[in-house]
């Protein structure tokens, strides 16, 4: 049984029922807090790298998907006040990423004036569409936590795949850095650890974590992140960043 003494994050609805031991909560909370800090650092690094390279790193679709997810689970259908606080913080940092994108992306899209001249509108429509999509997805599930699980890992896979595609299509690493990748990868890996930890101890409460689709998403995310750093290293060794 969970001890009433000792520090831990507020219990989720499932943990309130199960009353897990303190060691379980410490491992879970440690991974959650560390993952949150790493993702926060990654978001800030996106902004700093954009300013440094006068480019942008987070792909447009992935940025819209992230902002929609943070609004959906932080404001519209909050899971807990801790997560609401975190997601709203990420949302405001994402606004900084969006600003950097609008400011610098026109150069990357100079081959397509249709996009370059309408970046603000594209991001606005994309974020609204993403929020509506997440809202519709949440309505399919009884458990908001399960909905957040599927949509969250889908967003992570989307960001990873599009980031690899972005570097390859540009044939340069502007807007990206190894530090961003490291924080993203470690944060995402710890998210896998959290859900695996929960599933191992309480499989009846987290049956979806052990499903073939979930395992596929975990493996795909790791493979994509490995591909990313290999592609980054290959292109980065023959690309000297220049002021655009």
Number of C-alpha atoms within 10 A of each C-alpha: 8 17 12 8 7 8 11 18 13 13 16 13 11 13 16 11 9 14 15 17 12 17 12 16 20 15 14 20 18 16 20 18 14 15 22 21 15 21 20 20 17 21 21 18 21 26 24 17 19 23 16 15 18 20 26 30 25 24 19 20 17 22 24 24 25 24 24 23 26 27 23 23 25 23 16 13 15 18 17 15 12 12 16 20 14 17 24 17 14 22 20 13 19 23 14 17 23 24 15 21 28 21 17 20 23 19 15 17 14 12 10 11 12 10 16 18 15 12 20 16 12 16 18 13 13 20 23 16 15 23 23 15 16 22 19 11 15 21 11 10 12 9 11 16 18 16 18 21 17 17 19 19 18 17 19 20 22 19 24 27 20 19 22 19 15 18 20 15 9 11 16 20 25 25 24 23 18 13 13 20 20 16 21 23 24 15 24 23 16 21 22 22 16 19 16 17 17 20 17 14 12 15 14 10 13 18 13 17 22 14 10 10 12 17 15 10 17 20 13 15 24 17 14 20 23 15 15 22 18 13 18 22 15 14 17 19 10 10 13 10 13 9 8 10
